[in-house]
Amino acid sequence: AGEGAVTTQEPGASLYASLPQYDGRKGVMEANILVGFAFNDCPWTGMTAFVTTEHDVDAARDHAVELARTIWDRRHEFTPRMQTAGVEEGIALALSSQKRPVYLSDSGDNTTAGAPGDLTGVLQAILKSPDCEGAVIAGITAPRLVQRALALGKGAKIDLELGEEHISLPGTRMQVSGVIENCAQELVLGGFQPYRSTEGAWASIRIGAAIATFHAQPIGITTPGHFEAMGIDPVSHGLYVVKLGYLHPQIEDLSPHHILLTSEGTVALDLTTRTWTQVARPSHPIDASFEWDAESAIYSN
């Protein structure tokens, strides 16, 4: 998964930094590493060492094999280097942190990795904690709730059942009441927005001491601009939850403390617990130690 292959941490940092050495070799146009998509149950989902040359196919093959073997030798290093914790533990760590704000990643329901963003488990855990005053939980997909909020309007009270719109597991539910702080038919974003989702209707609802934002379309809350567009300051609250894995740069820059929650969901990071039917086996890290060599997996064109 990308959380173990980011280029600011090892082994991604030095592996990607080594690519210009391949590019500088005679005839090489480009060498690259394609991380692959860890949550896709398909035969071609794995990582690829990729080399193109102007005309020398044999040289491209040799360079690609060399790069692939280097990656394979470091396969056990591809683990998240950021602080990780389970949901309850992560919330407790955030509350005890001396740094503010703390950003928590709901990694199992990471919309930028393809999850629907519909789970409310982290929100429910925060609401059960008496010390989470002022927490912001952003980016929950709940189209029916959003339409109800739009019909009621800003300032109205609303009763809701968290988890009612879960389409993925786990399906925990919780009855709560809240006040609609803001809502609109469209989330208008300015400037550069990576993972810019369809800007559908949304609503922010204060539930107890927490604020949760709900959306008609899955959305990746990846920049301060997403918060600002909803009238939420991205730094003045002590605790924020986003449906990401690693933080995207603009949020990472303003967050002195980040904890990745190993939460459940469609893209939960523990790949060994998933059911695989199409991935070529054996595969790392699903299977224990086995022999593999790049020569057995060459594709050339």
FIDO-720544 format. One record per residue (C-alpha): z, x, y; chain. Coordinates in steps of 0.5 Angstrom, whole numbers, always signed. Layout:
     w     u     v milum
     Z     X     Y     A
...
REM end
This chain:
     w     u     v milum
    +0    +0    +0     A
    -1    +2    +7     A
    +6    +3    +8     A
    +6    +9    +4     A
    +0   +12    +7     A
    +1   +12   +14     A
    -2   +18   +18     A
    +4   +19   +22     A
    +8   +21   +16     A
    +7   +25    +9     A
    +3   +25    +5     A
    -2   +22    +9     A
    -1   +26   +15     A
    -3   +33   +12     A
    -8   +29    +7     A
   -12   +26   +13     A
   -11   +32   +17     A
   -15   +36   +12     A
   -21   +32   +12     A
   -24   +37   +18     A
   -24   +43   +13     A
   -29   +39    +9     A
   -33   +37   +15     A
   -34   +44   +17     A
   -37   +46   +10     A
   -45   +47    +9     A
   -49   +41    +9     A
   -43   +36    +9     A
   -43   +30   +14     A
   -37   +27   +13     A
   -31   +27    +8     A
   -26   +21    +8     A
   -20   +18    +5     A
   -21   +10    +3     A
   -14    +8    +2     A
   -16    +1    -2     A
   -12    -5    -2     A
    -6    -5    -6     A
    -5   -13    -7     A
   -12   -14    -9     A
   -13   -16   -17     A
   -20   -13   -18     A
   -22    -7   -21     A
   -24    -3   -15     A
   -18    -4   -11     A
   -16    +3   -12     A
   -16    +9    -7     A
   -23   +13    -6     A
   -24   +20    -4     A
   -31   +20    +0     A
   -36   +25    +2     A
   -43   +25    +4     A
   -48   +30    +5     A
   -55   +31    +8     A
   -58   +33    +2     A
   -54   +36    -3     A
   -51   +31    -8     A
   -48   +36   -13     A
   -44   +39    -7     A
   -42   +32    -5     A
   -39   +31   -12     A
   -35   +38   -12     A
   -32   +37    -5     A
   -30   +29    -7     A
   -27   +31   -14     A
   -23   +37   -10     A
   -20   +32    -5     A
   -19   +27   -10     A
   -15   +32   -15     A
   -11   +34    -8     A
    -9   +26    -7     A
    -8   +25   -15     A
    -3   +31   -15     A
    +1   +28    -9     A
    +1   +21   -12     A
    +9   +20   -12     A
    +9   +22    -5     A
    +6   +15    -3     A
   +12   +11    -1     A
   +15    +8    +5     A
   +18   +14    +9     A
   +21    +9   +14     A
   +28    +6   +13     A
   +28    +0    +8     A
   +33    -5    +6     A
   +33   -12    +3     A
   +33   -18    +7     A
   +41   -19    +8     A
   +42   -11    +8     A
   +37   -10   +13     A
   +40   -16   +18     A
   +47   -12   +17     A
   +44    -6   +19     A
   +40    -8   +25     A
   +47   -12   +27     A
   +51    -5   +26     A
   +45    -1   +30     A
   +47    +3   +36     A
   +40    +2   +38     A
   +37    -4   +41     A
   +32    -7   +40     A
   +32    -7   +33     A
   +25    -9   +30     A
   +25   -12   +22     A
   +19   -13   +18     A
   +18   -18   +14     A
   +14   -14    +9     A
   +13   -19    +3     A
   +10   -24    +8     A
    +6   -19   +12     A
    +0   -23   +15     A
    -4   -17   +17     A
    -4   -15    +9     A
    -7   -22    +8     A
    +0   -26    +7     A
    +0   -33   +10     A
    +6   -32   +14     A
    +9   -39   +12     A
   +15   -36    +9     A
   +22   -38   +13     A
   +27   -34    +8     A
   +28   -28   +13     A
   +29   -34   +19     A
   +34   -38   +14     A
   +38   -31   +13     A
   +39   -30   +20     A
   +41   -37   +22     A
   +47   -36   +16     A
   +49   -30   +20     A
   +54   -31   +25     A
   +52   -25   +29     A
   +45   -26   +30     A
   +45   -29   +37     A
   +39   -28   +41     A
   +35   -26   +35     A
   +27   -27   +35     A
   +23   -29   +29     A
   +16   -29   +31     A
    +9   -31   +27     A
   +11   -37   +22     A
    +5   -41   +20     A
    +7   -48   +20     A
    +1   -52   +23     A
    +5   -59   +22     A
   +11   -57   +25     A
    +7   -55   +31     A
    +3   -61   +32     A
   +10   -65   +32     A
   +12   -60   +37     A
    +6   -61   +41     A
    +7   -69   +41     A
   +14   -68   +43     A
   +13   -63   +49     A
   +18   -58   +52     A
   +25   -59   +52     A
   +25   -64   +47     A
   +30   -64   +41     A
   +27   -63   +34     A
   +29   -64   +27     A
   +26   -59   +22     A
   +26   -57   +15     A
   +25   -50   +14     A
   +21   -48    +8     A
   +17   -55    +8     A
   +11   -52    +9     A
   +11   -46    +4     A
    +5   -45    +0     A
    +7   -39    -3     A
   +14   -37    -6     A
   +20   -37    -6     A
   +20   -44    -3     A
   +27   -44    +0     A
   +29   -50    +4     A
   +34   -51   +10     A
   +35   -57   +15     A
   +36   -55   +22     A
   +35   -58   +29     A
   +33   -54   +35     A
   +30   -55   +42     A
   +23   -54   +44     A
   +23   -48   +49     A
   +15   -47   +49     A
    +9   -50   +46     A
    +1   -50   +48     A
    -5   -52   +44     A
    -8   -44   +45     A
    -4   -38   +45     A
    -8   -34   +51     A
    -8   -26   +50     A
   -10   -21   +55     A
   -12   -14   +54     A
   -13   -10   +47     A
   -10   -14   +41     A
   -11   -11   +34     A
   -11   -16   +29     A
   -13   -21   +34     A
   -12   -28   +30     A
   -15   -35   +32     A
   -11   -37   +38     A
    -9   -43   +35     A
    -3   -48   +37     A
    +4   -45   +37     A
   +11   -47   +39     A
   +17   -43   +40     A
   +24   -47   +38     A
   +31   -45   +39     A
   +35   -46   +33     A
   +42   -45   +34     A
   +42   -38   +38     A
   +36   -36   +35     A
   +29   -37   +37     A
   +23   -38   +32     A
   +16   -38   +34     A
   +11   -43   +29     A
    +4   -42   +29     A
    -2   -47   +27     A
    -6   -41   +24     A
    -4   -34   +21     A
    -3   -29   +26     A
    -1   -22   +27     A
    +5   -21   +32     A
    +3   -13   +33     A
    +3   -12   +41     A
    +8   -14   +46     A
    +3   -18   +49     A
    +4   -23   +44     A
   +11   -24   +46     A
    +9   -24   +53     A
    +4   -30   +52     A
    +9   -34   +49     A
   +14   -33   +55     A
   +19   -28   +51     A
   +21   -21   +53     A
   +19   -16   +47     A
   +25   -12   +49     A
   +31   -16   +52     A
   +33   -19   +45     A
   +37   -15   +41     A
   +33   -17   +34     A
   +26   -18   +33     A
   +23   -20   +26     A
   +15   -20   +25     A
   +11   -21   +19     A
    +8   -14   +19     A
   +10    -8   +14     A
    +9    -2   +19     A
   +10    -3   +26     A
    +3    -3   +30     A
    +3    +3   +35     A
    +5    -1   +42     A
   +11    -5   +38     A
   +13    +2   +35     A
   +13    +5   +42     A
   +18    +0   +45     A
   +23    +0   +39     A
   +28    +5   +38     A
   +30    +2   +31     A
   +25    +0   +26     A
   +27    -3   +19     A
   +22    -5   +14     A
   +25   -11   +10     A
   +23   -11    +2     A
   +22   -18    +2     A
   +19   -23    -3     A
   +12   -26    -2     A
    +5   -25    -3     A
    +4   -18    -1     A
   +11   -16    -3     A
   +11    -8    -4     A
   +14    -7   -11     A
    +7    -7   -14     A
   +10    -6   -21     A
   +13   -13   -21     A
    +6   -16   -20     A
    +2   -19   -26     A
    -5   -15   -26     A
   -11   -18   -30     A
   -17   -14   -27     A
   -14    -8   -24     A
   -17    -2   -29     A
   -11    +1   -33     A
    -8    +5   -33     A
    -6    +5   -26     A
    -1    +9   -21     A
    +4    +6   -20     A
    +4    +0   -24     A
    +4    +5   -31     A
    +8   +10   -32     A
    +6   +18   -33     A
    -1   +18   -36     A
    -7   +23   -35     A
   -13   +22   -30     A
   -18   +27   -27     A
   -23   +25   -22     A
   -29   +27   -26     A
   -28   +21   -30     A
   -29   +16   -24     A
   -35   +19   -20     A
   -39   +14   -16     A
   -45   +17   -13     A
   -51   +14    -9     A
REM end
